Amino acid sequence: MSDEAARGNASVPVQYHQFGISSEDGPTGPDLERGHNALVRVADGLTIVITGLHTGDVDVTVAR
């Protein structure tokens, strides 16, 4: 097993200062406390990320 994290990068559409992270495999952020910290909100198996941009695209990089 490699210690290197799998990474991905994409342009993600933003509407109303937010974009969502979801998964076909089940809820996202199951280990995160339900609620929010002003930048990330977890509710009903969906993770919402708050952005400064109202509408457009943001560059997002994820690692696991």
PDB file of N, CA, C and O in Angstrom:
ATOM      1  N   MET A   1       0.844  -1.175   0.000  1.00  0.00           N
ATOM      2  CA  MET A   1       0.000   0.000   0.000  1.00  0.00           C
ATOM      3  C   MET A   1       0.891   1.240   0.000  1.00  0.00           C
ATOM      4  O   MET A   1       1.883   1.307   0.726  1.00  0.00           O
ATOM      5  N   SER A   2       0.532   2.191  -0.801  1.00  0.00           N
ATOM      6  CA  SER A   2       1.296   3.426  -0.929  1.00  0.00           C
ATOM      7  C   SER A   2       0.831   4.462   0.086  1.00  0.00           C
ATOM      8  O   SER A   2      -0.353   4.547   0.410  1.00  0.00           O
ATOM      9  N   ASP A   3       1.795   5.255   0.587  1.00  0.00           N
ATOM     10  CA  ASP A   3       1.451   6.345   1.495  1.00  0.00           C
ATOM     11  C   ASP A   3       0.982   7.575   0.737  1.00  0.00           C
ATOM     12  O   ASP A   3       0.504   8.534   1.343  1.00  0.00           O
ATOM     13  N   GLU A   4       1.116   7.554  -0.595  1.00  0.00           N
ATOM     14  CA  GLU A   4       0.724   8.698  -1.406  1.00  0.00           C
ATOM     15  C   GLU A   4      -0.796   8.743  -1.539  1.00  0.00           C
ATOM     16  O   GLU A   4      -1.431   7.730  -1.834  1.00  0.00           O
ATOM     17  N   ALA A   5      -1.366   9.910  -1.321  1.00  0.00           N
ATOM     18  CA  ALA A   5      -2.820  10.086  -1.398  1.00  0.00           C
ATOM     19  C   ALA A   5      -3.268  10.183  -2.847  1.00  0.00           C
ATOM     20  O   ALA A   5      -2.567  10.750  -3.685  1.00  0.00           O
ATOM     21  N   ALA A   6      -4.443   9.626  -3.139  1.00  0.00           N
ATOM     22  CA  ALA A   6      -5.052   9.798  -4.455  1.00  0.00           C
ATOM     23  C   ALA A   6      -5.587  11.218  -4.521  1.00  0.00           C
ATOM     24  O   ALA A   6      -6.243  11.687  -3.591  1.00  0.00           O
ATOM     25  N   ARG A   7      -5.302  11.905  -5.632  1.00  0.00           N
ATOM     26  CA  ARG A   7      -5.714  13.299  -5.774  1.00  0.00           C
ATOM     27  C   ARG A   7      -6.484  13.485  -7.072  1.00  0.00           C
ATOM     28  O   ARG A   7      -6.268  12.769  -8.050  1.00  0.00           O
ATOM     29  N   GLY A   8      -7.378  14.453  -7.062  1.00  0.00           N
ATOM     30  CA  GLY A   8      -8.118  14.833  -8.250  1.00  0.00           C
ATOM     31  C   GLY A   8      -8.349  16.327  -8.257  1.00  0.00           C
ATOM     32  O   GLY A   8      -8.381  16.963  -7.203  1.00  0.00           O
ATOM     33  N   ASN A   9      -8.510  16.888  -9.439  1.00  0.00           N
ATOM     34  CA  ASN A   9      -8.707  18.325  -9.582  1.00  0.00           C
ATOM     35  C   ASN A   9      -9.750  18.558 -10.658  1.00  0.00           C
ATOM     36  O   ASN A   9      -9.728  17.899 -11.698  1.00  0.00           O
ATOM     37  N   ALA A  10     -10.665  19.493 -10.419  1.00  0.00           N
ATOM     38  CA  ALA A  10     -11.698  19.809 -11.407  1.00  0.00           C
ATOM     39  C   ALA A  10     -12.262  21.198 -11.153  1.00  0.00           C
ATOM     40  O   ALA A  10     -12.133  21.750 -10.060  1.00  0.00           O
ATOM     41  N   SER A  11     -12.882  21.743 -12.172  1.00  0.00           N
ATOM     42  CA  SER A  11     -13.617  22.982 -12.057  1.00  0.00           C
ATOM     43  C   SER A  11     -15.043  22.616 -11.645  1.00  0.00           C
ATOM     44  O   SER A  11     -15.683  21.784 -12.287  1.00  0.00           O
ATOM     45  N   VAL A  12     -15.537  23.237 -10.575  1.00  0.00           N
ATOM     46  CA  VAL A  12     -16.841  22.893 -10.014  1.00  0.00           C
ATOM     47  C   VAL A  12     -17.758  24.107 -10.077  1.00  0.00           C
ATOM     48  O   VAL A  12     -17.358  25.204  -9.686  1.00  0.00           O
ATOM     49  N   PRO A  13     -18.997  23.924 -10.571  1.00  0.00           N
ATOM     50  CA  PRO A  13     -19.925  25.056 -10.633  1.00  0.00           C
ATOM     51  C   PRO A  13     -20.424  25.480  -9.250  1.00  0.00           C
ATOM     52  O   PRO A  13     -20.709  24.643  -8.393  1.00  0.00           O
ATOM     53  N   VAL A  14     -20.523  26.788  -9.053  1.00  0.00           N
ATOM     54  CA  VAL A  14     -21.002  27.379  -7.807  1.00  0.00           C
ATOM     55  C   VAL A  14     -22.292  28.138  -8.092  1.00  0.00           C
ATOM     56  O   VAL A  14     -22.383  28.869  -9.078  1.00  0.00           O
ATOM     57  N   GLN A  15     -23.283  27.965  -7.233  1.00  0.00           N
ATOM     58  CA  GLN A  15     -24.517  28.749  -7.295  1.00  0.00           C
ATOM     59  C   GLN A  15     -24.864  29.191  -5.884  1.00  0.00           C
ATOM     60  O   GLN A  15     -24.793  28.404  -4.941  1.00  0.00           O
ATOM     61  N   TYR A  16     -25.237  30.442  -5.749  1.00  0.00           N
ATOM     62  CA  TYR A  16     -25.628  30.994  -4.449  1.00  0.00           C
ATOM     63  C   TYR A  16     -24.539  30.782  -3.385  1.00  0.00           C
ATOM     64  O   TYR A  16     -24.836  30.415  -2.249  1.00  0.00           O
ATOM     65  N   HIS A  17     -23.284  31.017  -3.767  1.00  0.00           N
ATOM     66  CA  HIS A  17     -22.136  30.939  -2.853  1.00  0.00           C
ATOM     67  C   HIS A  17     -21.854  29.536  -2.329  1.00  0.00           C
ATOM     68  O   HIS A  17     -21.242  29.406  -1.269  1.00  0.00           O
ATOM     69  N   GLN A  18     -22.277  28.470  -3.033  1.00  0.00           N
ATOM     70  CA  GLN A  18     -22.048  27.139  -2.496  1.00  0.00           C
ATOM     71  C   GLN A  18     -21.996  26.070  -3.581  1.00  0.00           C
ATOM     72  O   GLN A  18     -22.532  26.243  -4.675  1.00  0.00           O
ATOM     73  N   PHE A  19     -21.335  24.960  -3.249  1.00  0.00           N
ATOM     74  CA  PHE A  19     -21.412  23.757  -4.066  1.00  0.00           C
ATOM     75  C   PHE A  19     -21.486  22.561  -3.123  1.00  0.00           C
ATOM     76  O   PHE A  19     -21.041  22.632  -1.978  1.00  0.00           O
ATOM     77  N   GLY A  20     -22.050  21.471  -3.613  1.00  0.00           N
ATOM     78  CA  GLY A  20     -22.236  20.290  -2.776  1.00  0.00           C
ATOM     79  C   GLY A  20     -21.296  19.166  -3.151  1.00  0.00           C
ATOM     80  O   GLY A  20     -20.870  19.048  -4.300  1.00  0.00           O
ATOM     81  N   ILE A  21     -20.977  18.345  -2.171  1.00  0.00           N
ATOM     82  CA  ILE A  21     -20.194  17.137  -2.365  1.00  0.00           C
ATOM     83  C   ILE A  21     -21.081  15.967  -1.974  1.00  0.00           C
ATOM     84  O   ILE A  21     -21.588  15.908  -0.854  1.00  0.00           O
ATOM     85  N   SER A  22     -21.267  15.038  -2.901  1.00  0.00           N
ATOM     86  CA  SER A  22     -22.100  13.871  -2.627  1.00  0.00           C
ATOM     87  C   SER A  22     -21.397  12.627  -3.164  1.00  0.00           C
ATOM     88  O   SER A  22     -20.395  12.728  -3.873  1.00  0.00           O
ATOM     89  N   SER A  23     -21.927  11.459  -2.822  1.00  0.00           N
ATOM     90  CA  SER A  23     -21.334  10.204  -3.257  1.00  0.00           C
ATOM     91  C   SER A  23     -22.425   9.176  -3.516  1.00  0.00           C
ATOM     92  O   SER A  23     -23.404   9.097  -2.775  1.00  0.00           O
ATOM     93  N   GLU A  24     -22.250   8.392  -4.570  1.00  0.00           N
ATOM     94  CA  GLU A  24     -23.179   7.303  -4.843  1.00  0.00           C
ATOM     95  C   GLU A  24     -23.006   6.168  -3.839  1.00  0.00           C
ATOM     96  O   GLU A  24     -23.892   5.326  -3.692  1.00  0.00           O
ATOM     97  N   ASP A  25     -21.857   6.145  -3.143  1.00  0.00           N
ATOM     98  CA  ASP A  25     -21.552   5.075  -2.200  1.00  0.00           C
ATOM     99  C   ASP A  25     -22.154   5.282  -0.820  1.00  0.00           C
ATOM    100  O   ASP A  25     -22.053   4.397   0.030  1.00  0.00           O
ATOM    101  N   GLY A  26     -22.771   6.412  -0.580  1.00  0.00           N
ATOM    102  CA  GLY A  26     -23.361   6.671   0.726  1.00  0.00           C
ATOM    103  C   GLY A  26     -23.142   8.104   1.148  1.00  0.00           C
ATOM    104  O   GLY A  26     -22.722   8.933   0.340  1.00  0.00           O
ATOM    105  N   PRO A  27     -23.419   8.408   2.400  1.00  0.00           N
ATOM    106  CA  PRO A  27     -23.301   9.778   2.885  1.00  0.00           C
ATOM    107  C   PRO A  27     -21.856  10.278   2.866  1.00  0.00           C
ATOM    108  O   PRO A  27     -20.914   9.509   3.056  1.00  0.00           O
ATOM    109  N   THR A  28     -21.708  11.559   2.637  1.00  0.00           N
ATOM    110  CA  THR A  28     -20.383  12.175   2.696  1.00  0.00           C
ATOM    111  C   THR A  28     -20.163  12.738   4.088  1.00  0.00           C
ATOM    112  O   THR A  28     -21.113  13.142   4.758  1.00  0.00           O
ATOM    113  N   GLY A  29     -18.925  12.763   4.517  1.00  0.00           N
ATOM    114  CA  GLY A  29     -18.593  13.323   5.825  1.00  0.00           C
ATOM    115  C   GLY A  29     -19.222  12.612   6.999  1.00  0.00           C
ATOM    116  O   GLY A  29     -19.630  13.279   7.950  1.00  0.00           O
ATOM    117  N   PRO A  30     -19.329  11.254   6.985  1.00  0.00           N
ATOM    118  CA  PRO A  30     -20.011  10.593   8.104  1.00  0.00           C
ATOM    119  C   PRO A  30     -19.308  10.790   9.445  1.00  0.00           C
ATOM    120  O   PRO A  30     -19.942  10.682  10.495  1.00  0.00           O
ATOM    121  N   ASP A  31     -18.017  11.076   9.424  1.00  0.00           N
ATOM    122  CA  ASP A  31     -17.279  11.272  10.664  1.00  0.00           C
ATOM    123  C   ASP A  31     -17.283  12.722  11.131  1.00  0.00           C
ATOM    124  O   ASP A  31     -16.761  13.035  12.202  1.00  0.00           O
ATOM    125  N   LEU A  32     -17.874  13.611  10.327  1.00  0.00           N
ATOM    126  CA  LEU A  32     -17.929  15.015  10.693  1.00  0.00           C
ATOM    127  C   LEU A  32     -19.177  15.290  11.520  1.00  0.00           C
ATOM    128  O   LEU A  32     -20.231  14.693  11.300  1.00  0.00           O
ATOM    129  N   GLU A  33     -19.041  16.191  12.464  1.00  0.00           N
ATOM    130  CA  GLU A  33     -20.187  16.572  13.279  1.00  0.00           C
ATOM    131  C   GLU A  33     -21.232  17.245  12.391  1.00  0.00           C
ATOM    132  O   GLU A  33     -20.906  18.111  11.580  1.00  0.00           O
ATOM    133  N   ARG A  34     -22.470  16.841  12.553  1.00  0.00           N
ATOM    134  CA  ARG A  34     -23.557  17.454  11.784  1.00  0.00           C
ATOM    135  C   ARG A  34     -23.663  18.914  12.210  1.00  0.00           C
ATOM    136  O   ARG A  34     -23.728  19.209  13.403  1.00  0.00           O
ATOM    137  N   GLY A  35     -23.679  19.796  11.276  1.00  0.00           N
ATOM    138  CA  GLY A  35     -23.740  21.226  11.565  1.00  0.00           C
ATOM    139  C   GLY A  35     -22.851  21.964  10.583  1.00  0.00           C
ATOM    140  O   GLY A  35     -22.666  21.524   9.448  1.00  0.00           O
ATOM    141  N   HIS A  36     -22.297  23.093  11.022  1.00  0.00           N
ATOM    142  CA  HIS A  36     -21.449  23.848  10.119  1.00  0.00           C
ATOM    143  C   HIS A  36     -20.420  24.650  10.896  1.00  0.00           C
ATOM    144  O   HIS A  36     -20.542  24.867  12.102  1.00  0.00           O
ATOM    145  N   ASN A  37     -19.387  25.089  10.152  1.00  0.00           N
ATOM    146  CA  ASN A  37     -18.347  25.913  10.760  1.00  0.00           C
ATOM    147  C   ASN A  37     -18.161  27.201   9.970  1.00  0.00           C
ATOM    148  O   ASN A  37     -17.094  27.813  10.033  1.00  0.00           O
ATOM    149  N   ALA A  38     -19.164  27.616   9.239  1.00  0.00           N
ATOM    150  CA  ALA A  38     -19.193  28.815   8.403  1.00  0.00           C
ATOM    151  C   ALA A  38     -18.597  28.582   7.026  1.00  0.00           C
ATOM    152  O   ALA A  38     -18.856  29.376   6.122  1.00  0.00           O
ATOM    153  N   LEU A  39     -17.807  27.525   6.821  1.00  0.00           N
ATOM    154  CA  LEU A  39     -17.277  27.213   5.492  1.00  0.00           C
ATOM    155  C   LEU A  39     -17.784  25.872   4.967  1.00  0.00           C
ATOM    156  O   LEU A  39     -17.927  25.691   3.758  1.00  0.00           O
ATOM    157  N   VAL A  40     -18.050  24.945   5.862  1.00  0.00           N
ATOM    158  CA  VAL A  40     -18.531  23.615   5.474  1.00  0.00           C
ATOM    159  C   VAL A  40     -19.720  23.256   6.353  1.00  0.00           C
ATOM    160  O   VAL A  40     -19.697  23.429   7.572  1.00  0.00           O
ATOM    161  N   ARG A  41     -20.767  22.745   5.690  1.00  0.00           N
ATOM    162  CA  ARG A  41     -21.969  22.317   6.418  1.00  0.00           C
ATOM    163  C   ARG A  41     -22.251  20.864   6.036  1.00  0.00           C
ATOM    164  O   ARG A  41     -22.207  20.518   4.856  1.00  0.00           O
ATOM    165  N   VAL A  42     -22.538  20.020   7.014  1.00  0.00           N
ATOM    166  CA  VAL A  42     -22.869  18.623   6.773  1.00  0.00           C
ATOM    167  C   VAL A  42     -24.309  18.410   7.206  1.00  0.00           C
ATOM    168  O   VAL A  42     -24.669  18.700   8.347  1.00  0.00           O
ATOM    169  N   ALA A  43     -25.132  17.904   6.295  1.00  0.00           N
ATOM    170  CA  ALA A  43     -26.538  17.652   6.614  1.00  0.00           C
ATOM    171  C   ALA A  43     -27.101  16.627   5.641  1.00  0.00           C
ATOM    172  O   ALA A  43     -26.885  16.729   4.434  1.00  0.00           O
ATOM    173  N   ASP A  44     -27.813  15.651   6.156  1.00  0.00           N
ATOM    174  CA  ASP A  44     -28.523  14.665   5.339  1.00  0.00           C
ATOM    175  C   ASP A  44     -27.622  13.969   4.320  1.00  0.00           C
ATOM    176  O   ASP A  44     -28.032  13.755   3.179  1.00  0.00           O
ATOM    177  N   GLY A  45     -26.396  13.613   4.721  1.00  0.00           N
ATOM    178  CA  GLY A  45     -25.506  12.871   3.844  1.00  0.00           C
ATOM    179  C   GLY A  45     -24.851  13.689   2.755  1.00  0.00           C
ATOM    180  O   GLY A  45     -24.194  13.131   1.876  1.00  0.00           O
ATOM    181  N   LEU A  46     -25.015  14.989   2.793  1.00  0.00           N
ATOM    182  CA  LEU A  46     -24.450  15.886   1.796  1.00  0.00           C
ATOM    183  C   LEU A  46     -23.541  16.884   2.496  1.00  0.00           C
ATOM    184  O   LEU A  46     -23.870  17.390   3.569  1.00  0.00           O
ATOM    185  N   THR A  47     -22.407  17.162   1.889  1.00  0.00           N
ATOM    186  CA  THR A  47     -21.493  18.164   2.413  1.00  0.00           C
ATOM    187  C   THR A  47     -21.589  19.393   1.524  1.00  0.00           C
ATOM    188  O   THR A  47     -21.398  19.291   0.312  1.00  0.00           O
ATOM    189  N   ILE A  48     -21.883  20.556   2.104  1.00  0.00           N
ATOM    190  CA  ILE A  48     -22.008  21.816   1.377  1.00  0.00           C
ATOM    191  C   ILE A  48     -20.790  22.671   1.699  1.00  0.00           C
ATOM    192  O   ILE A  48     -20.451  22.867   2.866  1.00  0.00           O
ATOM    193  N   VAL A  49     -20.132  23.181   0.655  1.00  0.00           N
ATOM    194  CA  VAL A  49     -18.976  24.051   0.827  1.00  0.00           C
ATOM    195  C   VAL A  49     -19.391  25.468   0.445  1.00  0.00           C
ATOM    196  O   VAL A  49     -19.913  25.691  -0.647  1.00  0.00           O
ATOM    197  N   ILE A  50     -19.160  26.424   1.340  1.00  0.00           N
ATOM    198  CA  ILE A  50     -19.513  27.823   1.125  1.00  0.00           C
ATOM    199  C   ILE A  50     -18.323  28.526   0.466  1.00  0.00           C
ATOM    200  O   ILE A  50     -17.179  28.355   0.887  1.00  0.00           O
ATOM    201  N   THR A  51     -18.605  29.315  -0.566  1.00  0.00           N
ATOM    202  CA  THR A  51     -17.553  30.018  -1.304  1.00  0.00           C
ATOM    203  C   THR A  51     -17.777  31.525  -1.245  1.00  0.00           C
ATOM    204  O   THR A  51     -18.856  31.984  -0.872  1.00  0.00           O
ATOM    205  N   GLY A  52     -16.769  32.280  -1.608  1.00  0.00           N
ATOM    206  CA  GLY A  52     -16.907  33.731  -1.726  1.00  0.00           C
ATOM    207  C   GLY A  52     -17.585  34.111  -3.026  1.00  0.00           C
ATOM    208  O   GLY A  52     -18.186  35.181  -3.122  1.00  0.00           O
ATOM    209  N   LEU A  53     -17.499  33.258  -4.017  1.00  0.00           N
ATOM    210  CA  LEU A  53     -18.078  33.487  -5.337  1.00  0.00           C
ATOM    211  C   LEU A  53     -19.570  33.179  -5.322  1.00  0.00           C
ATOM    212  O   LEU A  53     -19.972  32.124  -4.830  1.00  0.00           O
ATOM    213  N   HIS A  54     -20.394  34.071  -5.849  1.00  0.00           N
ATOM    214  CA  HIS A  54     -21.844  33.832  -5.897  1.00  0.00           C
ATOM    215  C   HIS A  54     -22.203  32.822  -6.971  1.00  0.00           C
ATOM    216  O   HIS A  54     -22.885  31.837  -6.688  1.00  0.00           O
ATOM    217  N   THR A  55     -21.760  33.046  -8.188  1.00  0.00           N
ATOM    218  CA  THR A  55     -22.090  32.184  -9.324  1.00  0.00           C
ATOM    219  C   THR A  55     -20.878  32.094 -10.237  1.00  0.00           C
ATOM    220  O   THR A  55     -20.245  33.105 -10.539  1.00  0.00           O
ATOM    221  N   GLY A  56     -20.559  30.894 -10.672  1.00  0.00           N
ATOM    222  CA  GLY A  56     -19.426  30.685 -11.569  1.00  0.00           C
ATOM    223  C   GLY A  56     -18.789  29.345 -11.278  1.00  0.00           C
ATOM    224  O   GLY A  56     -19.466  28.410 -10.850  1.00  0.00           O
ATOM    225  N   ASP A  57     -17.489  29.244 -11.509  1.00  0.00           N
ATOM    226  CA  ASP A  57     -16.757  28.006 -11.291  1.00  0.00           C
ATOM    227  C   ASP A  57     -15.589  28.244 -10.347  1.00  0.00           C
ATOM    228  O   ASP A  57     -14.960  29.302 -10.381  1.00  0.00           O
ATOM    229  N   VAL A  58     -15.300  27.253  -9.500  1.00  0.00           N
ATOM    230  CA  VAL A  58     -14.120  27.296  -8.638  1.00  0.00           C
ATOM    231  C   VAL A  58     -13.268  26.068  -8.934  1.00  0.00           C
ATOM    232  O   VAL A  58     -13.787  25.011  -9.292  1.00  0.00           O
ATOM    233  N   ASP A  59     -11.973  26.216  -8.785  1.00  0.00           N
ATOM    234  CA  ASP A  59     -11.033  25.124  -8.967  1.00  0.00           C
ATOM    235  C   ASP A  59     -10.929  24.368  -7.649  1.00  0.00           C
ATOM    236  O   ASP A  59     -10.575  24.949  -6.623  1.00  0.00           O
ATOM    237  N   VAL A  60     -11.240  23.056  -7.673  1.00  0.00           N
ATOM    238  CA  VAL A  60     -11.260  22.247  -6.452  1.00  0.00           C
ATOM    239  C   VAL A  60     -10.298  21.079  -6.601  1.00  0.00           C
ATOM    240  O   VAL A  60     -10.284  20.398  -7.626  1.00  0.00           O
ATOM    241  N   THR A  61      -9.493  20.856  -5.563  1.00  0.00           N
ATOM    242  CA  THR A  61      -8.608  19.697  -5.501  1.00  0.00           C
ATOM    243  C   THR A  61      -9.016  18.858  -4.304  1.00  0.00           C
ATOM    244  O   THR A  61      -9.199  19.381  -3.205  1.00  0.00           O
ATOM    245  N   VAL A  62      -9.158  17.555  -4.517  1.00  0.00           N
ATOM    246  CA  VAL A  62      -9.497  16.643  -3.432  1.00  0.00           C
ATOM    247  C   VAL A  62      -8.416  15.575  -3.307  1.00  0.00           C
ATOM    248  O   VAL A  62      -7.774  15.201  -4.288  1.00  0.00           O
ATOM    249  N   ALA A  63      -8.230  15.100  -2.097  1.00  0.00           N
ATOM    250  CA  ALA A  63      -7.278  14.022  -1.834  1.00  0.00           C
ATOM    251  C   ALA A  63      -7.913  13.047  -0.856  1.00  0.00           C
ATOM    252  O   ALA A  63      -8.675  13.436   0.029  1.00  0.00           O
ATOM    253  N   ARG A  64      -7.585  11.773  -1.031  1.00  0.00           N
ATOM    254  CA  ARG A  64      -8.096  10.783  -0.062  1.00  0.00           C
ATOM    255  C   ARG A  64      -7.025   9.787   0.207  1.00  0.00           C
ATOM    256  O   ARG A  64      -7.227   8.860   0.991  1.00  0.00           O
TER     257      ARG A  64
END
